[in-house]
Amino acid sequence: MSAAPQLSVVIPVYNEEPNLPSLFARLYPVLDGLGRPYEVIFTNDGSADKSHELLKAQFAARPDVTRVI
């Protein structure tokens, strides 16, 4: 989406490796279906698991709407 976001979803992440794939699979289709420009901002709070790698992969897959801090 190239327009300025009308909706921002902020999600804190801390050791959420097992939950992130299902979150991605459910969240993005719902937001896409809204038909409004959006962004999803993930804040990784120092996870010790592979959450950061999953977030990087999600950013690579959807850089137009995904932000990782």
N, C-alpha and C positions, 0 to 999 in steps of 0.2 A: 504494500500500500504506500503510495507516494504522498498522499495528503497528510496534513498535520493531524495527529491523533485526536479524536474526540473522546476517547476512552483510554485510560491507563490502568492496567492491572499490576499491582506490586505484590510480589510473592517472596517472603523471606525463605531462605533455604539453609537448613543445617542438618547434615547427615540424612538426606532424603533420597539417597540413591535408589532404594527399592520402589519409591513412590513416583519419581519423576517421569518414567516412561508412560504410565497410565495418565498422569496429569497432562502431559503433552498431547496424548492421543485424544483426550476428552475436551481439553480447554480450547485448543486452536480451532477445531471444527465449529464449536459453538460461537466463538468470536468471529470467525469468518462468515458465519451465517447471519450475523447482525447487519452486514452490509454497511458498516460504518468504519472509518479509519480507527485503528487501535494500536496499542503497543503493550507488550508484556515485559515488565521489568523484574528480573530475578536478582535478589541480593543474597549472595553466598556469604554466610556468616562464619567462615572458617571451617567448613566441613572437613572431616578427616577421612571420609569415604570418597567414592568416585563421583560425587555430585558435580564437582567442577567440570570434569570431563564430559558428563552428560549435558551440562549447560552449554559448554563450548560446541558440542555436536548439534544441539538444538539451534544455537545461534547460526552455525554454518548452514543448517537446513532452512531457516527462516530469518535471515538477517534484516529483512524489511520491517519486521514487527517485534523482534526479540532484542532485548537489552540485557546484558549480564554485568553486574557490578560485584 
